[in-house]
Amino acid sequence: MVKTILVPVDFSKCSTGVVHHAGELAKPLGARVVLLHVSELPPLGSEVMTQGHRLLADATARLQEMAERVRVHGVVAEVEARLGPIAPTIVAAARECSADLLVMGTHSRRGLARLVLGSVAEAVSHESAVPVLLIRREARPECGRESCEWCPHEGRSPLEMQVAAESEG
């Protein structure tokens, strides 16, 4: 029986569709949805804790907006923002919230991009102790590409991009 669905969100435009699918799945099951965003901190610097707090606050606010889209359909939705390496943190969160299912998007990278950039979805599906439902992200007209392979922000929020730029000098 599925009581808790964990939905890792990277704030790409396609994440909204993944959250929608998870909500549609949760409603007839009476399951709760936990929306999770994981931010990786840039290399350690003097302002790492301040940056971490900023990232968590920003992610939490954005997750709350996404959760409202699920709640209006009568689904219980919770949010959680964490710092850490993305795939291992998702797997740990699934364990800690007693998730029965993970629902996540896949960027559908192919060839060299997949080899070089890796796949969070693939890493999570290999490490997770619970089933993982992968939602292939659709090609969006505004992307002009067949996949999210070259998403301009690579699934990072504007604040995450700003923090990364600040840490690089």
SULGILIN-V425306 format. One record per backbone hydrogen bond with DSSP energy under -1.0 kcal/mol. CO is the residue of the C=O (numbers start at 1). NH is the residue of the N-H. E is the energy in kcal/mol with one decimal. If there is no record, write none. Layout:
CO NH E
CO NH E
This chain:
3 32 -2.9
4 100 -2.7
4 101 -1.2
5 34 -2.9
6 103 -2.5
7 36 -2.3
12 15 -1.5
14 18 -1.4
15 19 -2.5
16 20 -2.2
17 21 -2.3
18 22 -2.3
19 23 -2.4
20 24 -2.4
21 25 -2.0
22 26 -2.5
23 27 -2.1
26 30 -1.4
26 31 -2.0
32 5 -2.7
33 78 -2.9
34 7 -3.1
35 80 -2.2
36 9 -3.5
37 82 -2.5
39 84 -2.2
45 48 -1.2
47 51 -2.7
48 52 -2.3
49 53 -2.4
50 54 -2.2
51 55 -2.7
52 56 -2.4
53 57 -2.4
54 58 -2.5
55 59 -2.7
56 60 -2.5
57 61 -2.1
58 62 -2.2
59 63 -2.7
60 64 -2.2
61 65 -1.5
62 66 -1.7
63 67 -2.7
64 68 -1.8
67 71 -2.7
68 72 -1.8
70 73 -1.4
70 75 -1.2
71 74 -2.5
76 33 -2.9
78 35 -3.1
80 37 -1.9
82 39 -2.7
85 89 -2.0
86 90 -2.2
87 91 -2.2
88 92 -2.2
89 93 -2.4
90 94 -2.3
91 95 -1.8
92 96 -2.6
93 97 -2.3
94 99 -2.6
95 98 -1.0
101 6 -2.5
102 133 -3.5
104 135 -2.8
106 137 -1.8
110 113 -1.0
111 115 -1.9
112 116 -3.0
113 117 -2.8
114 118 -1.7
119 123 -2.4
120 124 -2.9
121 125 -2.5
122 126 -1.8
123 127 -1.7
124 128 -2.6
131 102 -2.2
133 104 -2.3
135 106 -1.8
140 143 -1.8
140 144 -1.2
148 151 -2.2
151 154 -1.5
153 156 -1.8
157 161 -2.2
158 162 -2.2
159 163 -2.8
160 164 -2.3
161 165 -2.3
162 166 -2.6
163 167 -2.2
164 168 -1.2
